[in-house]
Amino acid sequence: MIRFAWLQFRAQAAIAFGALAIIAIALAITGPHLVHVYDTMISTCKSQKDCGTAAAAFLHSNSTLRTWLGILVVVAPGIVGVFWGAPLVAREFETGTYRLVWTQSVSRTRWLAAKISVVGLFGILFAGLLSLMVTWWASPMDRVSMNTFANFDERDIVPIGYAAFAFMLGLGAGVLIRRAVPAMATTLVAFVAVRIAFINLVRPHFATALVISKHYSASFGPGRGTVFSYPMTLTSNVGSWVISSRTFNGAGNSVTNIACKLVSGIRVQPGSPRPSPAAIKARLRAAEAVFQKCIEQYRQVFTLQPASHYWSFQWYETVSFIAFALVLCAALIWWVRRRTW
């Protein structure tokens, strides 16, 4: 039965392997060049004291390819579920060929298990290899951006869990709906909904988030006329996942705007003597002091997951989606065995 399942799937497998081979060749050609540019531009920027410009140029030079590769990794598990999982048994129910299989001394459990083991494992392998290739290729750019959570869904092992869940979700839709096209549409909608819900409702709570708060402050430009107001910096939490950021006023209420103005101009009535430079300077410093006192009443509160949680989150999410897939697998086997067709 496994051999028969493979013969049915081998054309799609060949197309997928061909696509992976093309991507691997492209990454093998551009990857070493990316590492070379990183070594020449980024590794030496500290001595030239121009790392900001070098990092921006490095990230911009390959941003298009990195974006498309990221999109490909994100949609690959969905492809596994929609195009491989959903039609796998739905087409057999549509055409009635499942009856022929079940009358050839092949049990329902063996029939379903063979399809899961062949197509499902290949789909997981496909998503995993694609993710690992892109992770290797993009590693220099990820080191420069220093934002590990920004590409969380596109890197390392989580696409494996996504692919396993998407495949079983599609297979379940095919078994229940028994029509290929409606099952594919249902799989797509359900998979996207689960992913969005998981990102917003589950992932932030894998570990207790850090809450960091600091009051705003202000600095004044060399001409004393330019004001730069800013909250705390997250230099000690580079690469963290900022879940939320809110600004509070002195009364503790959340606000969207800071109601502080620097009144630095000095009005001179017509016919009045012009103030002396010392008087102008004194008034400007007084205005700056008022502005400083006003803005220090505001504070910004960050809720974040530190970069050190990245790998634990990767494992938690991967295991969670694999567990979902295993539960769906057990439920489908039970349903197919008990259902009267």
Summary of the structure (lengths in Angstrom):
residues: 341
radius of gyration: 29.1
end to end distance: 20.8
largest distance: 110.2
contacts: 1001
relative contact order: 0.12
helix: 70%
strand: 9%
